[in-house]
Amino acid sequence: MDIKHESNKFFVERESDELASLAYTPDDEVLTVVHTVVSPELEGQGVGKKLVSKVVQYARDEGKSIDAQCSFARSVIEKHPEFQDVLID
């Protein structure tokens, strides 16, 4: 699955249709995750977790923390200790 990154979001698309996305607002030191959406045809395939994983890795690469305002992203990060190093309360 090809996850793209542009315009402050990670997303999956097929034939120019966006099927899943995770949007964030960047700041100097923090990426605020504001929304995650996965289309019904991709639900249950771990796509949401993959999007969260991408934003976590991006935060690490950029030396930033994550403020997960999106309840889905916060839930995924809290369930996976390997993601929690970038989470702020």
Order of alpha helices (4+ residues) and beta strands (2+ residues): beta-beta-beta-beta-alpha-beta-alpha
